[in-house]
Amino acid sequence: MAPKEPRNFKVVADNRRARYDFEIGDVIEAGIALTGTEVKSLRTGKATIAESYVGVSRSGQVELINANIPEYLQANRFNHEPRRPRRLLLKPREIARLAHGVERDGMTVVPLKIYFNDKGRAKIEIALGRGKKLHDKRETEKKRDWGREKARVMRDKG
């Protein structure tokens, strides 16, 4: 089997807090329906998705809510609203899986990162996540600290 080529993409916005606050389950890549000025603004790399979430509407649409893509300053009249809900492009089976996870399991759909893939298309990585309790967060922090300490000891020995 031939070795996989590394994926060539540029990360625009990363939600690092999500991995701390949620246990991440299924990860899905979705397209985003954007206007022209939103794409140009994303290419400057100033978007934030830290406080955003994904909602599944009754009509079967999946939307990214509360994501901030700032206005593109070079656009004159035809600019976009920075915090408008943006439709996510998913297959019906993926939408059903997300809706089922939210309804039945009490999970949340969390955006992880927005990036441009190798074809230059804006994509978003979303995941089903379950909120962590305080003791779970402490446990995660202990594991991370121990991993750093172990790496430091191994580096110093060698």
C-alpha positions in Angstrom: 0.0 0.0 0.0 1.4 3.4 -1.0 2.0 5.9 1.8 -0.7 8.6 2.0 0.2 12.1 0.9 -0.1 14.7 3.7 -3.3 16.7 3.2 -2.7 20.2 2.0 -5.0 22.6 3.7 -4.9 26.0 5.4 -6.6 26.2 8.8 -8.5 29.5 9.2 -10.2 29.1 12.6 -9.6 26.5 15.2 -11.8 25.8 18.2 -9.2 24.5 20.7 -11.5 24.9 23.6 -13.9 22.3 22.2 -11.6 19.4 22.9 -11.2 20.6 26.5 -15.0 21.1 27.1 -16.3 18.1 25.2 -15.6 14.4 24.7 -15.4 14.4 20.9 -17.2 11.6 19.1 -17.9 11.3 15.3 -16.0 13.9 13.2 -17.6 15.0 10.0 -16.3 17.3 7.2 -18.9 19.6 5.8 -19.0 22.4 3.2 -20.2 25.9 4.1 -22.5 28.0 2.0 -20.8 31.4 2.0 -21.0 34.7 0.1 -18.0 36.1 -1.8 -17.0 38.6 0.8 -17.1 35.9 3.5 -14.7 33.8 1.5 -12.4 36.7 1.1 -12.6 37.5 4.8 -11.9 33.9 5.6 -8.7 33.9 3.5 -7.4 36.7 5.7 -7.7 34.3 8.6 -9.6 36.4 11.1 -12.7 34.2 11.8 -13.6 32.9 15.2 -15.7 29.8 16.0 -14.9 29.6 19.7 -18.5 30.4 20.9 -20.3 28.9 18.0 -22.4 25.8 17.7 -24.3 23.8 15.0 -28.0 23.5 15.0 -30.3 21.1 13.1 -33.6 22.8 12.1 -37.0 21.2 11.7 -36.7 21.5 7.9 -33.6 19.3 7.9 -31.1 22.2 7.4 -27.9 22.2 9.4 -26.6 25.7 10.3 -23.5 27.1 11.9 -24.7 29.6 14.4 -22.9 32.5 16.1 -19.6 32.1 14.1 -17.9 35.4 13.6 -16.5 36.1 10.1 -15.6 39.8 10.2 -16.6 42.1 7.3 -14.2 42.3 4.4 -13.0 45.8 4.5 -12.2 46.2 0.8 -15.7 45.3 -0.1 -17.7 48.5 -0.4 -21.5 48.1 -0.5 -22.1 44.3 -0.7 -20.6 43.2 2.6 -22.1 40.4 4.8 -23.4 40.3 8.3 -20.6 39.0 10.6 -22.7 36.7 12.8 -25.4 35.4 10.4 -26.3 31.7 10.5 -24.5 29.8 7.7 -25.9 26.7 6.1 -23.7 23.6 6.2 -23.7 21.3 3.2 -24.1 17.7 4.3 -25.6 14.5 2.9 -29.0 13.5 4.2 -27.6 10.5 6.0 -25.0 12.6 7.8 -27.8 15.1 8.8 -29.9 12.3 10.1 -27.0 10.9 12.1 -26.3 14.3 13.7 -30.0 14.9 14.5 -30.3 11.4 16.0 -27.2 12.0 18.2 -28.5 15.3 19.5 -32.0 14.1 20.2 -31.4 10.7 21.7 -28.0 10.8 23.3 -28.1 14.4 24.6 -25.0 15.3 22.6 -24.0 18.6 21.0 -22.7 19.3 17.5 -19.5 21.3 18.0 -17.4 23.0 15.2 -13.8 22.1 15.5 -12.1 24.0 12.7 -12.7 25.9 9.5 -10.1 25.4 6.7 -9.6 25.6 3.0 -8.9 22.2 1.4 -6.5 21.4 -1.4 -9.0 22.5 -4.0 -9.5 25.9 -2.3 -13.0 25.1 -1.0 -14.0 26.3 2.5 -14.8 23.4 4.7 -15.7 23.0 8.4 -14.9 20.0 10.6 -17.8 19.3 13.0 -18.1 16.6 15.7 -20.7 15.1 18.0 -19.6 15.9 21.5 -20.7 15.2 25.0 -20.1 17.9 27.6 -17.4 17.0 30.2 -18.0 17.4 33.9 -15.5 19.2 36.1 -13.8 16.0 37.2 -13.4 14.8 33.6 -11.7 18.1 32.7 -9.3 17.7 35.7 -8.5 14.1 34.5 -7.7 15.4 31.0 -5.4 18.0 32.4 -3.6 15.5 34.6 -3.0 13.2 31.5 -1.7 16.1 29.5 0.6 17.3 32.2 1.9 13.8 32.8 2.5 13.4 29.0 4.6 16.6 29.0 6.5 15.6 32.1 7.3 12.2 30.6 8.4 13.7 27.3 10.7 16.1 29.2 12.3 13.3 31.2 12.8 11.2 28.1 14.4 14.1 26.3 16.7 14.9 29.2 17.9 11.3 29.4 18.7 10.9 25.7 
